[in-house]
Amino acid sequence: MKQRRSLARALASSFAFALAFALSSSFSFARAHAAPSFRVPPSTKQLIVVVTDGWDDLHAQLQRFARKGGKWRREGAAQKVVTGRAGLGWGIGLQPRDVESALGGPVKHEGDGRAPAGAFRLLEATGYAPSPPKGTTLKYRQADARLRCVDDEKSPQYNLLVEEPEAGPPWSSAEKMHRDDELYTRAIVVEHNRQPPEPGRGSCIFVHVWAGPEVGTAGCTALPAPELESLLAWLRADAQPLFVALPREVYAKVAKAWDLPPLEN
């Protein structure tokens, strides 16, 4: 009798342990595959969505959406664009930082050739011309000979657009915003890693003119000049537009939770 009671207790204990382990594993699996908490704010009425076929793919598709009557509606045709030469990597934007562990994928770092993945505000636009395309309402500043984007991780101006002092730069490295080529003829500034900048997590992220459909960027999104002009004119500052860039598989996982629109195939 004692042996039967001992055996019953042992079996009950084993069952309880197995049940606890199964529940814990199920919770961990669900947590790992859940879309971390983020939702496009109701005040955002415009979205630029960029999707790639994978983390390491430089080729992407850009789609525009406007929110009307509480619903997202596609505006215009999908466009071919390019991202970083190494693809995408999680950036620092509006999405929670735990997306990196919950959803997997590489993390954006300075100099890695990846464009930041996530959801980001659009701050302003720059360009070689003294004025933006007609209809542009984003803040615009002309990229003169002294305008720089600082990519020196040790500088207090890291990841900021600033004028280089006449006495010389107080930083060791920065990008000229008026380049010797046409890539920054127009550029939209993406608010990646800005609140405040985290050294080494990537800087100077723009939507700018591409060098061609097979040429990836150092970490930006690029498209033909006419399409970029059209995009600038379409954006409205009062619509509080957001820029969303994700691999297609990840987009499908978070779309409902983040209140993102369905995409064209």
Secondary structure by P-SEA (a helix, b strand, c coil): caaaaaaaaaaaaaaaaaaaaaaaaaaaaaaaaccccccccccccccccccccccccccbbbbbbbbcccbbbbcccbbbbbccccccccccccccccccccbbbbbbccccccccccbbbbccccccccccccccccbbbbbccccccccccccccccccccccccccccccccccccccccccbbbbbbcccccccccccccccbbbbccccccccbbbbccaaaaaaaaaacccccbbbbbbbcaaaaaacccccccccccc
